[in-house]
Amino acid sequence: MICLAIAAPAAAREFEFLYIEANEGSASGGHAALRLDDAVYHFQHVEPGWLRLYRDDFAAFRFAYGFQENRAIHSHRIAVSEGFFQDLQQVFNRTQLIQTQHFDRLRALAADRDLLQGLLEPEEVRPSLALKALGYFLERYRPAQAMPADRPSPRLAELRQLAADRYGADFLAAKRRRIREQLHALTPARPAQNPPISAERFEVGELSFGQRYENQLLNLAALDVLQAGLSPRPETLLRAHLPEFALSPPQIQALNRFRENLIADLLALLDSRRPDWGYPLLVGMARLHALDASIASGELTVLDRSLQRESAPALAEADLPVALQYGRALLAAASRRLTDGEALDERGYAEIERGATALLQVAEPLRQTPPKPLAVLTATPAKPAAAELLSLPLATEQLAAELALAERRLNQYRAQLTELYRYDLLGRNCVTELFRMLNATVGRTGGARSAEALADASRTLLGGYLDDSGANRIPFAAYDSVGASYRVVASERLPPYRERQLNRQYQTEPAWRVALRESNALTSTVYAWHGNDAVFVFFTQDAVWPRPLQAGFNLAAAGGQAALGLLSWPWDSGRNLLNGLKGAAVTLPELVFFNIRKGSFPGLLPDADALADAAAE
């Protein structure tokens, strides 16, 4: 449904102000975002009480909020000049990158603390360090012990010889000695205080003690794998006799060319000055084996790109057709890079790996009872292995002092982040920050230095002026204000998943039958209750006047779940009790004709129609 408003200038660009309706779960009071081209920028509340800016692809954002979370998405398209659009894009991108750097720094400081704590432990109980990509070759890495001898690799023997021919016979042994010496010489010496940080500028890039230690340990492990000539663990290479995995002669030629380029890249990595060369070396050596298996067999073999999660959902039988369709479409789209005439690069090959892993994780469980839980697909090959920590020549007293300093610096940095990114329900939330960034961009583009000048510049650039005060702190009210004040050229409502499915049923069945059957969670064919939603009976968004009566049944269901939760507390850690209380909280507004809960579909997988709709909208 699109309602046309004021016509935009012919040369104008457009961005969208999005309002996402409330539902049980995160953003239960609604959510707001800005869409610039295919990128969506939105602020989310993260623990421990911070507000963080995220950037998502619109199709993924639409699927997550509109389909899986079953929320309607409302959009105002706002006409602006090309210059203002570019400035807005730059401001949001820069802010998101600065925040990412700040939170990466927080993780690095926490890793420093954890590493020092581990080094203080006796060796027999010392924790291990997870090293990414090392899991393709080892389950556990012990630097002082010999590598397994049961998986010799002729390919790595060939790579070693090529390295010796280029760099000299003693090159790898000398390089290992240097790495061990550099690792042994690492010290956690850092300033006692963190320098001030700002949401407006980038920090000076510098690796932390933990990052330097991890890089050197991973470099050492990668070199040990190469020198030992170790083949990857068989279970980390994925292959299957499926039609989608069959390779044509042109595709095999493309893989052969990529293999030649990969060997050249691996040789260059061995003499690289980058501090983390061990990771791409491990990935490249594992891929070399996968490529050789693909070329020899005529069927695709790839690295496993999945990571198992705790409490991961299993694939439901009813979802299987959609999951298979999605996996096949993903692999088919990626495999076109083998025949599109362009030289296959690392990014293209990575997409093939990801598509193949996605397909196999829904195809293989068909033969398993019970089905295998779904895994996370990583952005890059990341199969980790546990590595034993190497002791440093530091006295216990020095390590303890460094640990205390690391703890202080971590706490200080957390306080700095709280000052910069503190979340407040009404004063600093997902919509107030959007208005602040919009007005900051207006001030930058229009050169406004006073409140009056800012308001005038906003009227010129956006058609009106809005700030983050009053009702504009509430997402749905802010959306109405934008519609009334800014230069809106069109407005649109994107229906949520359940509504879309009901509309399809209305086309093939009598309306009364669909409305009666789908009015409640007990007989619905679209919705099936799951543990993430609180127990309820009626979907109250479908009709307004019966809502208070339906709310009574929903409140009784929530009370029953809470009562059950009191009894099941020792077994479910209070999950049923919390869900029951949450259900009561989102049911109370229904007594006064207001709806929050709409049911959600967290296990929903994108099919071809859903992906096309999300991308088009």
BELLIN-V440131 format. One record per pair of residues at least 4 apart in sequence whose ideal C-beta (glycine too) atoms are under 6 Angstrom apart, sorted by sequence separation. I is the first residue (numbers start at 1). J is the second residue. If there is no record, write none. Layout:
# BELLIN-V440131
i:I j:J
i:I j:J
This chain:
# BELLIN-V440131
i:8 j:12
i:27 j:31
i:46 j:50
i:56 j:60
i:58 j:62
i:62 j:66
i:63 j:67
i:64 j:68
i:65 j:69
i:80 j:84
i:90 j:94
i:121 j:125
i:134 j:138
i:163 j:167
i:167 j:171
i:170 j:174
i:207 j:211
i:232 j:236
i:247 j:251
i:277 j:281
i:280 j:284
i:293 j:297
i:319 j:323
i:331 j:335
i:336 j:340
i:344 j:348
i:359 j:363
i:360 j:364
i:368 j:372
i:378 j:382
i:394 j:398
i:417 j:421
i:418 j:422
i:424 j:428
i:428 j:432
i:442 j:446
i:457 j:461
i:458 j:462
i:468 j:472
i:481 j:485
i:482 j:486
i:495 j:499
i:505 j:509
i:509 j:513
i:511 j:515
i:514 j:518
i:546 j:550
i:551 j:555
i:564 j:568
i:568 j:572
i:572 j:576
i:574 j:578
i:583 j:587
i:606 j:610
i:613 j:617
i:35 j:40
i:56 j:61
i:80 j:85
i:121 j:126
i:164 j:169
i:207 j:212
i:225 j:230
i:232 j:237
i:240 j:245
i:247 j:252
i:272 j:277
i:344 j:349
i:394 j:399
i:443 j:448
i:448 j:453
i:459 j:464
i:483 j:488
i:495 j:500
i:506 j:511
i:509 j:514
i:569 j:574
i:589 j:594
i:606 j:611
i:22 j:28
i:46 j:52
i:65 j:71
i:294 j:300
i:365 j:371
i:448 j:454
i:459 j:465
i:466 j:472
i:471 j:477
i:472 j:478
i:517 j:523
i:518 j:524
i:521 j:527
i:22 j:29
i:33 j:40
i:34 j:41
i:66 j:73
i:134 j:141
i:294 j:301
i:337 j:344
i:365 j:372
i:458 j:465
i:540 j:547
i:589 j:596
i:22 j:30
i:43 j:51
i:44 j:52
i:118 j:126
i:269 j:277
i:293 j:301
i:506 j:514
i:521 j:529
i:568 j:576
i:33 j:42
i:118 j:127
i:448 j:457
i:472 j:481
i:505 j:514
i:43 j:53
i:44 j:54
i:455 j:465
i:540 j:550
i:586 j:596
i:20 j:31
i:269 j:280
i:290 j:301
i:337 j:348
i:443 j:454
i:446 j:457
i:565 j:576
i:586 j:597
i:42 j:54
i:269 j:281
i:290 j:302
i:538 j:550
i:564 j:576
i:565 j:577
i:19 j:32
i:290 j:303
i:41 j:55
i:361 j:375
i:18 j:33
i:442 j:457
i:466 j:481
i:538 j:553
i:561 j:576
i:562 j:577
i:565 j:580
i:39 j:55
i:40 j:56
i:442 j:458
i:502 j:518
i:537 j:553
i:538 j:554
i:18 j:35
i:286 j:303
i:334 j:351
i:520 j:537
i:537 j:554
i:40 j:58
i:266 j:284
i:334 j:352
i:520 j:538
i:536 j:554
i:561 j:579
i:562 j:580
i:16 j:35
i:358 j:377
i:442 j:461
i:466 j:485
i:561 j:580
i:562 j:581
i:38 j:58
i:357 j:377
i:537 j:557
i:15 j:36
i:40 j:61
i:188 j:209
i:334 j:355
i:464 j:485
i:536 j:557
i:262 j:284
i:464 j:486
i:535 j:557
i:558 j:580
i:35 j:58
i:354 j:377
i:463 j:486
i:331 j:355
i:462 j:486
i:463 j:487
i:534 j:558
i:330 j:355
i:331 j:356
i:501 j:526
i:558 j:583
i:186 j:212
i:535 j:561
i:558 j:584
i:186 j:213
i:330 j:358
i:331 j:359
i:498 j:526
i:558 j:587
i:327 j:358
i:435 j:466
i:259 j:291
i:327 j:359
i:436 j:468
i:555 j:587
i:183 j:216
i:435 j:468
i:554 j:587
i:182 j:216
i:327 j:362
i:255 j:291
i:432 j:468
i:551 j:587
i:324 j:362
i:255 j:294
i:323 j:362
i:551 j:590
i:179 j:219
i:255 j:295
i:551 j:591
i:55 j:96
i:179 j:220
i:432 j:473
i:53 j:95
i:53 j:96
i:252 j:295
i:547 j:590
i:548 j:591
i:431 j:475
i:20 j:65
i:534 j:579
i:23 j:69
i:53 j:99
i:547 j:593
i:52 j:99
i:176 j:223
i:315 j:362
i:426 j:473
i:431 j:478
i:23 j:71
i:305 j:353
i:534 j:582
i:305 j:354
i:534 j:583
i:544 j:593
i:21 j:71
i:303 j:353
i:315 j:365
i:540 j:590
i:20 j:71
i:21 j:72
i:41 j:92
i:247 j:298
i:302 j:353
i:306 j:357
i:305 j:357
i:20 j:73
i:36 j:89
i:237 j:290
i:246 j:299
i:232 j:286
i:245 j:299
i:302 j:356
i:541 j:595
i:18 j:73
i:19 j:74
i:172 j:227
i:245 j:300
i:306 j:361
i:540 j:595
i:222 j:278
i:300 j:356
i:315 j:371
i:18 j:75
i:232 j:289
i:314 j:371
i:541 j:598
i:16 j:75
i:17 j:76
i:219 j:278
i:222 j:281
i:314 j:373
i:315 j:374
i:215 j:275
i:218 j:278
i:222 j:282
i:16 j:77
i:215 j:276
i:218 j:279
i:312 j:373
i:313 j:374
i:239 j:301
i:312 j:374
i:14 j:77
i:15 j:78
i:237 j:301
i:238 j:302
i:14 j:79
i:238 j:304
i:12 j:79
i:13 j:80
i:308 j:375
i:309 j:376
i:533 j:600
i:236 j:304
i:307 j:375
i:13 j:82
i:306 j:375
i:307 j:376
i:156 j:226
i:532 j:602
i:8 j:79
i:306 j:377
i:307 j:378
i:13 j:85
i:157 j:229
i:305 j:377
i:527 j:599
i:156 j:229
i:305 j:378
i:153 j:229
i:152 j:229
i:153 j:231
i:303 j:381
i:151 j:230
i:141 j:221
i:151 j:231
i:147 j:228
i:147 j:230
i:244 j:328
i:254 j:338
i:258 j:344
i:131 j:218
i:134 j:221
i:244 j:331
i:251 j:338
i:137 j:225
i:250 j:339
i:254 j:344
i:137 j:230
i:115 j:210
i:137 j:232
i:112 j:208
i:136 j:232
i:112 j:209
i:112 j:210
i:115 j:213
i:283 j:381
i:111 j:210
i:108 j:208
i:136 j:236
i:108 j:211
i:98 j:202
i:497 j:601
i:162 j:267
i:163 j:270
i:240 j:360
i:238 j:360
i:494 j:617
i:155 j:288
i:133 j:279
i:236 j:383
i:133 j:282
i:133 j:283
i:136 j:286
i:217 j:387
i:188 j:402
i:194 j:409
i:194 j:412
i:194 j:413
i:197 j:416
i:199 j:420
i:141 j:385
i:139 j:385
i:140 j:386
i:141 j:387
i:142 j:388
i:136 j:383
i:138 j:385
i:143 j:390
i:133 j:381
i:135 j:383
i:135 j:384
i:132 j:382
i:135 j:385
i:134 j:385
i:132 j:384
i:130 j:384
i:131 j:385
i:131 j:387
i:128 j:386
i:129 j:387
i:128 j:387
i:128 j:388
i:126 j:389
i:118 j:389
i:120 j:399
i:326 j:605
i:329 j:608
i:119 j:399
i:326 j:606
i:323 j:605
i:325 j:607
i:322 j:605
i:325 j:608
i:322 j:607
i:116 j:402
i:117 j:403
i:319 j:605
i:116 j:403
i:116 j:406
i:313 j:603
i:113 j:406
i:112 j:406
i:113 j:407
i:113 j:410
i:109 j:409
i:110 j:410
i:109 j:410
i:109 j:413
i:106 j:413
i:91 j:441
i:88 j:441
i:87 j:441
i:87 j:445
i:84 j:445
i:51 j:421
i:50 j:421
i:51 j:423
i:50 j:423
i:49 j:423
i:84 j:461
i:45 j:423
i:43 j:430
i:43 j:433
i:32 j:430
i:31 j:430
i:32 j:431
i:34 j:434
i:32 j:434
i:74 j:479
i:76 j:482
i:76 j:483
i:78 j:486
i:79 j:487
i:78 j:487
i:78 j:488
i:79 j:489
i:76 j:488
i:77 j:489
i:77 j:490
i:76 j:491
i:75 j:492
i:74 j:493
i:72 j:493
i:73 j:494
i:72 j:495
i:72 j:496
i:71 j:496
i:70 j:496
i:70 j:497
i:66 j:494
i:70 j:498
i:66 j:496
i:67 j:497
i:32 j:475
i:30 j:475
i:30 j:476
i:19 j:475
i:19 j:476
i:19 j:479
i:17 j:482
i:8 j:489
i:5 j:488
i:5 j:489
i:4 j:490
i:2 j:490
i:3 j:491
i:2 j:492
i:1 j:493
i:70 j:598
i:70 j:599
i:70 j:600
i:69 j:600
i:70 j:601
i:68 j:601
i:68 j:602
i:68 j:604
i:67 j:604
i:63 j:606
i:63 j:614
i:62 j:614
i:59 j:614
i:59 j:615
i:24 j:586
i:28 j:596
i:24 j:597
i:22 j:596
i:23 j:598
